[in-house]
Amino acid sequence: MTTSTFSQTDEYGFVRPDDFDYVEYEKFMSVYLNLLTNYSMKWVRLLLNNSQMKRNAKLKKFVRTGIPLVLRASAWISVSGAQKLKDKDGPDMYKQMLRKPINEDIRNIITVDVPRTYPDNIFFHPNSENQKTLFRILCAFAACNPDIGYCQGLNYIAGLLLLVTKNEESCFWLLRVLVENILPDYYSKTMDGVIVDIEVFSRLVKKKFPEVSQHMNDLDMPWALVATKWFICLFSEVLPIEVLNWI
């Protein structure tokens, strides 16, 4: 009988399900790893001509195709605008925000939410260093954004960023640029961005999958009831980690 050499957890620390097909996975990876190697070499050649990852059409095409894991943290920092934000606000901003007091109610909500973040991930076990780090990041973010404070769902986003970057400050800056610049209307009190995107989503479902749309109507169930958490968490809680992290 063949035994798999693959771990019961993936590279990000998520436990694989009991019915995970290791044999098929090994077959897939034997081919896929060669593709990843070739693609990584293309990225290396790209960076020889664009070491600062300045945004242009070619970089945009490469990012949309997928960023190799080893480059993902630095690429996210550069392409997202997080580095520009850090340069503008100063490299000591994170330490300053850690020292800044926040509303006690917000601190309590963060305290409750941190243990709920990826409970099946080995890097977020109770009282793990990652849980403590995530708590600090979310508190610093709340101190930096008093109008938002904390919104449930940010713990999943920050947790995912932490798993990929493995760097506390990078996670803080990426979370800031996501919420403040890329999705400025998502985590506001009115959540206008989320409302608009759910409406667009519902219309797309109606157009592409009318039977699904009709089923939801028959159940008298608004899409907001189902999809709000998907969008608030940026799908980090429902999509496979490979899909989330490919870009």
C-alpha positions as CSV (number, residue, x, y, z in Angstrom):
1,M,0.0,0.0,0.0
2,T,1.3,3.5,-1.0
3,T,1.8,6.0,1.8
4,S,1.6,9.7,1.2
5,T,4.6,11.9,2.0
6,F,2.3,15.0,2.3
7,S,1.5,16.4,5.7
8,Q,-2.0,16.4,7.2
9,T,-1.7,20.2,7.1
10,D,-1.0,22.4,4.1
11,E,1.8,24.9,3.9
12,Y,-0.3,27.6,5.5
13,G,-1.2,25.5,8.6
14,F,-4.8,24.5,7.6
15,V,-5.7,20.9,8.6
16,R,-6.7,18.9,5.5
17,P,-10.1,17.1,5.7
18,D,-10.4,13.4,6.6
19,D,-11.5,12.6,3.0
20,F,-8.5,14.5,1.4
21,D,-7.3,12.5,-1.6
22,Y,-3.5,12.4,-1.1
23,V,-2.9,10.1,-4.1
24,E,-4.6,12.5,-6.5
25,Y,-3.0,15.4,-4.9
26,E,0.5,13.9,-5.4
27,K,-0.3,13.2,-9.0
28,F,-1.4,16.8,-9.5
29,M,1.5,18.3,-7.7
30,S,4.1,16.3,-9.7
31,V,3.0,18.2,-12.7
32,Y,2.0,21.5,-11.1
33,L,5.4,22.0,-9.3
34,N,7.1,22.1,-12.7
35,L,4.7,24.8,-13.8
36,L,5.3,26.8,-10.6
37,T,9.1,26.5,-11.1
38,N,8.8,27.8,-14.7
39,Y,6.5,30.6,-13.6
40,S,8.9,31.6,-10.8
41,M,11.7,31.9,-13.3
42,K,9.6,34.2,-15.4
43,W,9.0,36.4,-12.3
44,V,12.8,36.5,-11.6
45,R,13.4,37.7,-15.1
46,L,10.7,40.3,-14.7
47,L,12.2,41.6,-11.5
48,L,15.6,42.0,-13.1
49,N,14.1,44.7,-15.2
50,N,11.6,46.0,-12.6
51,S,13.2,45.4,-9.2
52,Q,11.1,48.0,-7.5
53,M,7.9,46.5,-8.9
54,K,6.8,49.7,-10.4
55,R,3.2,49.4,-11.7
56,N,3.0,48.9,-15.4
57,A,1.0,46.7,-17.9
58,K,3.5,43.9,-17.7
59,L,3.5,43.7,-13.9
60,K,-0.3,43.9,-13.9
61,K,-0.5,40.9,-16.3
62,F,2.0,38.9,-14.1
63,V,0.0,39.7,-10.9
64,R,-3.2,38.6,-12.4
65,T,-1.7,35.4,-13.5
66,G,-0.4,34.7,-10.0
67,I,2.5,35.7,-7.7
68,P,4.9,33.0,-6.5
69,L,4.7,32.4,-2.7
70,V,8.2,33.5,-2.0
71,L,7.5,36.9,-3.6
72,R,4.0,37.3,-2.4
73,A,4.6,39.4,0.7
74,S,6.9,41.9,-1.0
75,A,4.7,42.1,-4.1
76,W,1.6,42.8,-2.0
77,I,3.3,45.5,-0.1
78,S,4.6,47.2,-3.3
79,V,1.7,46.8,-5.6
80,S,-1.1,47.5,-3.1
81,G,0.3,50.9,-2.2
82,A,1.1,49.8,1.4
83,Q,4.7,50.9,1.0
84,K,3.7,54.4,-0.1
85,L,1.3,54.7,2.8
86,K,4.1,53.6,5.2
87,D,6.5,56.2,3.6
88,K,3.9,58.9,4.0
89,D,2.9,58.2,7.6
90,G,6.3,57.1,8.8
91,P,7.8,53.8,9.8
92,D,7.1,54.3,13.5
93,M,3.4,54.6,13.0
94,Y,2.6,51.0,14.0
95,K,4.5,51.3,17.3
96,Q,2.8,54.6,18.0
97,M,-0.6,53.0,17.4
98,L,0.2,50.1,19.7
99,R,0.7,52.6,22.5
100,K,-2.5,54.5,21.7
101,P,-5.5,53.6,23.9
102,I,-8.7,52.3,22.2
103,N,-12.3,52.1,23.2
104,E,-12.7,49.3,25.8
105,D,-15.8,47.9,24.0
106,I,-13.7,47.5,20.8
107,R,-10.9,45.9,22.7
108,N,-13.3,43.4,24.2
109,I,-14.8,42.5,20.8
110,I,-11.3,41.9,19.4
111,T,-10.5,39.8,22.4
112,V,-13.5,37.6,21.7
113,D,-12.9,37.4,17.9
114,V,-9.2,36.5,17.9
115,P,-9.7,33.0,19.2
116,R,-12.4,32.5,16.5
117,T,-10.0,33.2,13.7
118,Y,-9.1,30.1,11.7
119,P,-9.6,27.7,14.7
120,D,-8.6,24.8,12.5
121,N,-5.2,26.3,11.7
122,I,-2.2,25.0,13.6
123,F,-0.7,28.5,13.7
124,F,-3.7,30.0,15.5
125,H,-4.0,27.5,18.4
126,P,-5.2,29.0,21.7
127,N,-2.6,31.4,23.2
128,S,-0.3,31.0,20.2
129,E,2.1,33.8,19.3
130,N,0.0,34.4,16.1
131,Q,-3.1,35.0,18.2
132,K,-1.2,37.6,20.3
133,T,0.2,39.2,17.2
134,L,-3.2,39.3,15.5
135,F,-4.7,41.0,18.7
136,R,-2.0,43.7,18.5
137,I,-2.5,44.3,14.8
138,L,-6.3,44.7,15.2
139,C,-5.9,47.0,18.2
140,A,-3.4,49.1,16.4
141,F,-5.7,49.3,13.4
142,A,-8.6,50.4,15.6
143,A,-6.4,53.1,17.2
144,C,-5.4,54.3,13.7
145,N,-9.0,54.3,12.4
146,P,-11.3,55.5,15.2
147,D,-14.2,56.1,12.8
148,I,-14.1,52.4,12.0
149,G,-12.6,50.9,15.1
150,Y,-13.1,47.3,14.4
151,C,-15.5,45.4,12.1
152,Q,-16.1,41.7,12.5
153,G,-14.4,40.1,9.5
154,L,-11.2,42.1,9.7
155,N,-9.8,39.4,12.0
156,Y,-10.0,36.9,9.1
157,I,-8.4,39.3,6.6
158,A,-5.6,40.2,9.0
159,G,-5.1,36.6,10.0
160,L,-4.7,35.6,6.3
161,L,-2.3,38.4,5.7
162,L,-0.3,37.3,8.7
163,L,-0.1,33.7,7.5
164,V,1.3,34.9,4.1
165,T,3.6,37.7,5.1
166,K,4.7,36.3,8.5
167,N,5.4,39.9,9.5
168,E,3.4,41.9,12.0
169,E,4.1,45.3,10.7
170,S,3.6,44.3,7.0
171,C,0.2,42.9,8.0
172,F,-0.8,46.2,9.7
173,W,0.1,48.2,6.6
174,L,-1.6,45.9,4.2
175,L,-4.8,45.9,6.4
176,R,-4.7,49.7,6.4
177,V,-4.3,50.1,2.7
178,L,-7.0,47.5,2.0
179,V,-9.6,49.2,4.3
180,E,-8.6,52.9,3.8
181,N,-7.7,53.0,0.1
182,I,-8.8,50.0,-1.8
183,L,-12.2,49.4,-0.1
184,P,-12.9,52.7,1.6
185,D,-16.7,52.2,1.7
186,Y,-16.7,48.6,2.9
187,Y,-16.1,49.1,6.6
188,S,-17.8,52.4,7.1
189,K,-20.9,52.7,9.3
190,T,-23.2,52.5,6.3
191,M,-21.2,49.8,4.5
192,D,-22.2,51.3,1.1
193,G,-19.5,49.3,-0.7
194,V,-20.7,46.0,0.6
195,I,-24.3,46.8,-0.2
196,V,-23.4,47.8,-3.8
197,D,-21.3,44.7,-4.4
198,I,-24.0,42.4,-3.1
199,E,-26.5,44.0,-5.4
200,V,-24.2,43.6,-8.4
201,F,-23.6,40.0,-7.3
202,S,-27.3,39.3,-7.1
203,R,-27.9,40.6,-10.6
204,L,-25.0,38.5,-11.9
205,V,-26.5,35.4,-10.4
206,K,-29.9,36.3,-11.9
207,K,-28.3,36.7,-15.3
208,K,-25.9,33.7,-15.2
209,F,-27.7,31.3,-13.0
210,P,-31.4,32.2,-13.1
211,E,-32.5,28.9,-11.5
212,V,-30.4,29.8,-8.4
213,S,-31.8,33.3,-8.3
214,Q,-35.3,32.0,-8.6
215,H,-34.7,29.5,-5.8
216,M,-33.5,32.3,-3.5
217,N,-36.7,34.3,-4.4
218,D,-38.9,31.2,-3.7
219,L,-37.2,31.0,-0.2
220,D,-37.8,34.7,0.2
221,M,-34.1,35.0,1.2
222,P,-32.2,38.1,0.3
223,W,-28.7,37.7,-0.9
224,A,-27.4,40.0,1.8
225,L,-28.3,37.4,4.4
226,V,-26.0,34.9,2.7
227,A,-23.3,37.0,1.1
228,T,-22.6,39.8,3.5
229,K,-20.0,37.7,5.4
230,W,-18.4,36.6,2.2
231,F,-17.7,40.2,1.1
232,I,-16.9,41.5,4.6
233,C,-14.2,38.8,5.0
234,L,-13.1,39.2,1.4
235,F,-14.0,35.5,0.9
236,S,-11.2,34.5,3.2
237,E,-13.4,32.3,5.2
238,V,-15.1,30.4,2.4
239,L,-12.7,30.0,-0.5
240,P,-9.8,27.5,-0.5
241,I,-6.5,29.0,0.7
242,E,-4.9,28.3,-2.6
243,V,-7.4,30.4,-4.4
244,L,-7.2,33.3,-1.9
245,N,-3.4,33.4,-1.9
246,W,-2.7,32.8,-5.6
247,I,-2.8,36.6,-6.3
